[in-house]
Amino acid sequence: MKRRLQHARRRLFARPRVRRQATGFRLRADSMLGMLHLSGKSALTVGLALVMMTFIALLIVNFVGQVMQSGRLEAQRIESEAELQLIHVENARLEGAVAFTESDVYVERAARDHLSYAYPQDTVILPRLVTPVPADDPVSEAPEPSVLSETVRRENWRLWWEAFFPAAS
């Protein structure tokens, strides 16, 4: 068996090699290494293996966390795409409504309904409501609908108001 050379510093200062008495943690570590019959480089190898295993376990935990986060983000992306589709449908509906309000058909309808306009050849008819007749009175004929002259031009809503709520005269 070869004899190991002593370290140069020890030889230089001539300090004797003193073995300390193991206590506490060191005693437990020495006893565990003794049970495994490990010493020197073998103990270093086991320590390095434990550090590597700890590092690998941390990497696995991190990877699992990233996989779970990826699943949550994918679900959120699908929800966002569905919401985007709804927004596109709503946008198309609103664009259609805007196109209709800018069309000549809408302008003509608004002029007839809200502004009481009519073409010169049109005849505006306002129906009159018949009041109920008691049973003992003879049956009277329903009044004819009136035709508005072109000189009388009032708002459409006023005409209907007067038709439903005639002025007390």
Secondary structure, 3 states (H helix, E strand, C coil): CCCCCCCHHHHHHCCCCCCCCCCHHHHHHHHHHHHCCCCCHHHHHHHHHHHHHHHHHHHHHHHHHHHHHHHHHHHHHHHHHHHHHHHHHHHHHHHHHHHHHCCHHHHHHHHHHHCCCCCCCCCCEECCCCCCCCCCCCCCCCCCCEECCCCCCCCHHHHHHHHHCCCCC
